[in-house]
Amino acid sequence: MRRLGAGLVAAVLVVAGGVPAGAVDGTLPGGIGIAVDIETPLPDTVIPKGTTTVVGTASIGTKPATPRTSLVYVLDSSGSLGQAGWDAEKQAVAEFHRKVAQQPYLGVGGVGLAAFSTGGRVFWTGQAAGPQFHEALAALQWQNGSTNFTAGLRAGTEAANATTEPRSIMVFLSDGRDNHALENFEGALSQVPQRVDIHTVAFGPDAQCGNGPRSLKRMADVTGGTCVEASEVRDLPAALGRLFPSELQRLTLTVDGGPELPITDITPALPQPGPRQVRYTVKTPPLDVGNHPLCVTAHGTDHAGPGKVTDCTNVIIREPSLSTTPTTAVPTTSTTPASPGGPPPAAALPGNRQVSIIPRGGVDTGGTAP
């Protein structure tokens, strides 16, 4: 992701006092949620020496995200499409908007709709939720002009500037190549705000991302987006679906602030695309007397970059305390009774047979041997 920073700093919660923490929720750079939860052991659980088992869940994209992203669609309405191609392009955008942009986990708030051919124009801005976007899209008419990327860029920038979210994603579609060489393409590209990333989609047999100075790839590279290709108009929905990937990549465990240890017992196995929740189980290395912070970190990525979130618990191993309560004296094997007033048998002297019962947890119960 350009200009908005790299990966998310881990959200860390260290809990104490015996109160369950619950899941720790974080947000990846593109706004998609990521979470991790240690279900057991509960905070400040007293455990025996040795290994202990940590069990919990991790997820990506399973909870509504706070709307912090706007989405701007810029549609190619040039003559090379024909009416059938134009209708297919609109249908693909409508399908994508229903399946992705209107889902709460993506955190899309405002939406803009623009189209271009020889010239460009903003047709609608509003909220992602509700039927208004689909009504505005259905009403768009085919312009049947040439292919002017610069006009599309200007219209898309105008629509993005009409939204208020802290970041914006422009989806720029075209079935061909820019044929307006006299237009100031670089000038229009320089006017794209820092908060806007452009993802471009080349669809149809004559379209390609390209590598030239006026290409769809150039548009995406400068603004921190990506360019994807669809060889036919019917492949456009699949191409659009690749624009906003999210993935839960791996889980790690740390003990006492030590190195990250990979967690491999995960169902279903990672990596997994979002939205998805997984369950994990992991054993710690052997633990000795003391307090031991145990932390599980979920690592993931969305369309804007990587991030992670961490949940922690604490376990306690206590020093055993030995009891000194003497047991009942054990009689000797002699058949000669001790004479009245004589010294007691040696085995009956205090301290010759004392046993403390120490349970497996290492805590003295104060009991004695029978």
C-alpha positions in Angstrom: 0.0 0.0 0.0 1.4 3.4 -0.9 1.9 6.4 1.3 -0.3 5.1 4.2 2.4 3.2 6.1 3.5 -0.4 6.3 2.2 -3.3 8.4 0.0 -2.9 11.4 1.6 -2.8 14.8 0.5 -5.8 16.9 -2.3 -5.3 19.4 -1.1 -6.9 22.6 -3.1 -7.6 25.7 -1.5 -9.1 28.8 -4.1 -10.0 31.4 -3.8 -10.7 35.1 -5.9 -11.1 38.1 -7.8 -14.2 36.9 -10.2 -12.4 34.6 -10.8 -13.9 31.1 -9.6 -11.5 28.4 -11.8 -12.6 25.5 -10.7 -12.2 21.9 -8.3 -9.4 21.0 -9.5 -7.6 17.8 -7.2 -5.7 15.5 -7.4 -4.1 12.1 -5.2 -4.8 9.1 -4.0 -1.8 7.0 -6.8 -2.1 4.5 -9.5 -2.1 7.3 -10.3 -5.8 7.4 -10.5 -7.2 11.0 -8.1 -9.8 12.4 -8.6 -11.4 15.9 -7.0 -14.0 18.2 -8.3 -15.6 21.4 -6.6 -17.8 24.0 -9.5 -19.8 25.5 -7.4 -21.9 27.9 -5.5 -21.7 30.1 -7.3 -18.8 31.8 -5.2 -16.0 33.2 -3.3 -16.8 36.4 -4.1 -20.5 36.3 -1.9 -22.6 38.6 -0.4 -25.5 36.8 2.1 -28.3 37.5 5.7 -28.2 36.3 6.2 -29.4 32.7 4.4 -28.5 29.5 0.9 -27.1 29.2 -1.6 -26.9 26.4 -2.8 -23.6 24.9 -6.2 -23.7 23.0 -8.0 -21.0 21.2 -9.3 -19.4 17.9 -8.1 -16.9 15.3 -10.0 -15.2 12.6 -9.9 -12.7 9.7 -12.7 -10.8 8.2 -15.4 -12.3 10.4 -16.6 -9.1 12.2 -17.9 -5.8 10.8 -15.1 -3.3 10.3 -15.4 0.4 11.1 -16.1 2.1 7.7 -12.8 3.9 6.9 -12.5 3.2 3.1 -14.4 4.7 0.2 -14.7 2.9 -3.2 -14.8 4.6 -6.6 -15.7 2.7 -9.8 -14.5 4.2 -13.1 -16.1 2.3 -16.0 -14.9 2.3 -19.6 -17.8 3.3 -21.9 -15.8 3.4 -25.2 -17.2 2.3 -28.6 -15.0 -0.8 -28.7 -17.2 -2.4 -26.1 -20.5 -2.4 -27.9 -23.8 -2.4 -26.1 -23.4 -6.1 -25.0 -19.9 -5.5 -23.6 -21.1 -2.4 -21.8 -24.0 -4.3 -20.2 -21.6 -7.1 -19.2 -19.2 -4.6 -17.6 -22.0 -3.1 -15.5 -23.3 -6.5 -14.5 -19.8 -7.5 -13.3 -19.4 -4.4 -11.2 -22.9 -4.8 -9.7 -22.1 -8.4 -8.8 -18.7 -7.4 -7.2 -20.4 -4.6 -5.2 -23.0 -7.0 -3.8 -20.5 -9.7 -2.9 -17.6 -7.6 -1.6 -18.1 -3.9 -1.2 -21.4 -4.2 0.7 -20.1 -6.8 3.1 -19.5 -5.2 6.6 -16.0 -6.9 7.0 -14.5 -4.7 4.3 -15.4 -1.4 6.0 -16.5 0.5 2.9 -18.5 3.6 3.6 -18.8 6.0 0.7 -19.0 5.0 -3.0 -18.5 7.0 -6.2 -19.5 6.0 -9.8 -17.9 7.5 -12.9 -17.5 6.6 -16.5 -15.3 7.7 -19.4 -14.9 7.4 -23.1 -13.8 10.5 -25.0 -14.6 12.5 -21.9 -15.3 11.6 -18.3 -18.1 12.3 -15.8 -19.1 11.6 -12.2 -22.6 10.1 -12.2 -23.2 9.3 -8.5 -21.7 9.4 -5.0 -23.3 8.0 -1.8 -23.2 5.1 0.6 -22.2 1.6 -0.2 -25.1 0.1 1.6 -28.6 0.2 0.1 -30.0 0.0 -3.4 -29.0 3.5 -4.6 -25.7 2.5 -6.1 -27.3 -0.3 -8.1 -30.0 2.0 -9.3 -27.4 4.6 -10.5 -25.3 1.9 -12.1 -28.3 0.5 -14.0 -29.2 3.9 -15.3 -25.7 4.5 -16.9 -25.8 4.8 -20.7 -23.2 3.6 -23.1 -21.2 6.6 -24.4 -19.7 5.0 -27.6 -16.6 7.2 -27.7 -12.8 6.7 -27.8 -10.6 5.6 -24.9 -9.3 8.5 -22.9 -7.6 7.4 -19.6 -6.9 10.9 -18.6 -10.6 11.8 -18.7 -11.3 8.7 -16.6 -8.6 9.6 -14.1 -10.0 13.1 -13.7 -13.5 11.9 -13.2 -12.4 9.2 -10.7 -10.4 11.8 -8.7 -13.4 14.1 -8.6 -15.5 11.2 -7.2 -12.9 10.2 -4.6 -12.6 13.9 -3.4 -16.3 13.8 -2.8 -15.9 11.0 -0.2 -14.8 11.6 3.4 -13.2 8.3 4.5 -9.5 8.5 5.4 -8.6 6.2 2.5 -10.1 5.6 -0.9 -9.7 2.8 -3.5 -10.4 3.6 -7.2 -11.3 0.6 -9.4 -10.5 1.7 -13.0 -11.7 -0.6 -15.8 -10.9 -0.6 -19.5 -11.2 -2.9 -22.5 -8.4 -1.2 -24.5 -5.5 1.2 -24.6 -5.4 5.0 -24.1 -5.6 6.7 -27.6 -5.5 10.3 -26.4 -1.7 11.0 -26.5 -2.2 14.8 -26.5 -3.9 14.7 -23.0 -1.7 15.3 -19.9 -1.9 11.9 -18.4 1.0 12.4 -16.0 -0.6 15.7 -14.9 -3.9 13.9 -14.1 -2.0 11.2 -12.3 -0.2 13.7 -10.1 -3.6 15.1 -9.0 -4.7 11.8 -7.5 -4.8 12.4 -3.7 -2.4 10.6 -1.4 -5.3 8.8 0.3 -6.3 7.1 -3.0 -4.9 3.8 -4.4 -5.9 2.8 -7.9 -6.5 -0.8 -8.8 -6.9 -1.2 -12.6 -8.6 -4.0 -14.5 -7.9 -4.8 -18.2 -10.6 -6.9 -19.7 -11.3 -8.2 -23.2 -9.0 -9.5 -26.0 -7.5 -6.1 -26.8 -6.7 -5.0 -23.2 -3.6 -5.5 -21.2 -2.0 -4.0 -18.1 1.0 -3.0 -20.3 4.3 -1.3 -19.3 4.1 2.0 -21.1 3.9 5.5 -19.7 0.2 5.7 -20.4 -0.8 2.2 -19.3 -3.1 0.7 -16.7 0.0 -0.7 -15.0 1.5 2.7 -14.8 -1.6 4.1 -13.2 -1.6 1.3 -10.6 2.1 1.4 -9.8 2.3 5.1 -9.1 -0.6 5.0 -6.7 0.2 1.7 -4.9 -2.5 -0.4 -6.5 -2.4 -3.5 -8.7 -3.4 -4.3 -12.3 -5.3 -7.5 -13.1 -6.3 -8.9 -16.5 -9.3 -10.7 -17.8 -9.1 -12.1 -21.3 -12.8 -11.9 -21.9 -15.6 -9.8 -20.6 -17.2 -12.9 -19.0 -14.0 -13.2 -16.9 -14.4 -9.8 -15.4 -16.2 -10.9 -12.1 -13.3 -13.2 -11.3 -10.8 -10.5 -12.0 -12.6 -8.0 -9.8 -12.8 -10.6 -7.0 -9.0 -10.7 -6.9 -8.7 -7.0 -6.0 -9.4 -7.3 -2.2 -7.8 -10.5 -1.0 -7.4 -11.1 2.8 -5.6 -14.1 4.3 -4.9 -15.5 7.7 -1.3 -16.6 7.2 0.1 -18.2 10.4 -0.1 -18.4 14.2 2.9 -18.2 16.6 3.4 -18.8 20.3 5.8 -17.0 22.6 6.7 -18.1 26.2 8.2 -15.6 28.7 8.8 -13.1 25.9 11.0 -15.5 24.0 11.2 -16.3 20.3 8.1 -16.9 18.2 7.3 -20.7 17.9 5.2 -21.8 15.0 1.8 -23.3 15.8 1.0 -26.2 13.4 -2.1 -27.9 14.9 -4.7 -25.6 13.3 -8.1 -26.5 11.8 -8.5 -25.7 9.0 -4.8 -25.5 8.1 -3.3 -22.2 7.3 -3.1 -20.1 5.2 -6.9 -19.4 4.8 -8.6 -16.7 2.8 -11.0 -14.4 4.7 -13.6 -14.3 6.0 -12.5 -17.4 8.1 -12.1 -18.6 11.6 -9.7 -21.4 12.7 -9.0 -23.3 15.9 -5.6 -24.1 17.2 -3.9 -26.2 19.9 -0.2 -25.9 20.9 1.9 -27.3 23.7 4.5 -25.1 25.5 8.0 -26.1 26.2 8.6 -27.4 29.8 7.9 -24.8 32.4 9.5 -24.4 35.8 8.4 -22.6 39.0 7.3 -19.0 38.5 5.0 -16.8 36.4 4.9 -17.5 32.6 3.3 -15.1 30.1 2.0 -17.1 27.1 1.2 -15.1 24.0 -0.4 -16.2 20.7 -0.1 -14.0 17.6 -2.2 -14.2 14.5 -0.4 -12.9 11.3 -2.5 -11.9 8.3 -2.7 -9.6 5.3 -5.3 -7.7 3.3 -5.2 -5.7 0.1 -3.2 -3.0 1.8 -0.5 -4.9 3.5 0.4 -7.2 6.4 -0.5 -7.0 10.1 -0.9 -9.0 13.3 -2.7 -9.1 16.6 -1.7 -10.8 19.9 -3.5 -12.2 22.9 -1.7 -13.2 26.1 -2.4 -15.1 29.3 -0.4 -16.0 32.3 0.2 -19.3 34.1 1.8 -19.9 37.6 3.9 -22.7 38.9 4.4 -22.5 42.7 7.3 -23.8 44.9 6.2 -26.9 46.8 6.2 -26.4 50.6 7.1 -29.5 52.8 5.0 -30.5 55.8 6.9 -31.5 59.1 4.0 -33.2 60.9 5.3 -36.5 62.4 3.5 -39.8 61.7 2.4 -42.4 64.2 5.3 -44.4 65.5 5.9 -47.8 63.9 6.4 -50.7 66.4 9.6 -52.7 66.3 9.7 -56.4 65.4 10.8 -57.4 68.9 8.5 -59.7 70.9 9.9 -58.4 74.2 7.8 -55.6 75.6 9.5 -52.6 76.9 9.8 -52.5 80.6 7.8 -49.9 82.4 9.8 -46.7 82.6 12.3 -48.0 80.1 13.5 -46.1 77.0 11.1 -46.2 73.9 12.0 -48.3 70.9 14.3 -46.5 68.5 11.8 -46.5 65.6 9.3 -44.6 67.8 11.6 -41.6 68.4 10.3 -38.3 66.8 11.5 -37.6 63.4 12.5 -41.1 62.3 9.5 -41.5 59.9 7.9 -38.3 58.6 6.1 -38.1 55.2 4.5 -35.1 53.5 2.0 -35.7 50.7 2.8 -33.3 47.8 0.2 -33.4 45.0 1.2 -33.3 41.3 0.6 -29.6 41.1 3.5 -28.9 43.5 1.3 -27.4 46.3 1.5 -28.9 49.8 -1.9 -29.9 51.1 -0.6 -30.4 54.6 -1.6 -34.1 54.7 0.5 -36.9 56.1 1.0 -40.5 55.3 -1.4 -42.9 57.0 
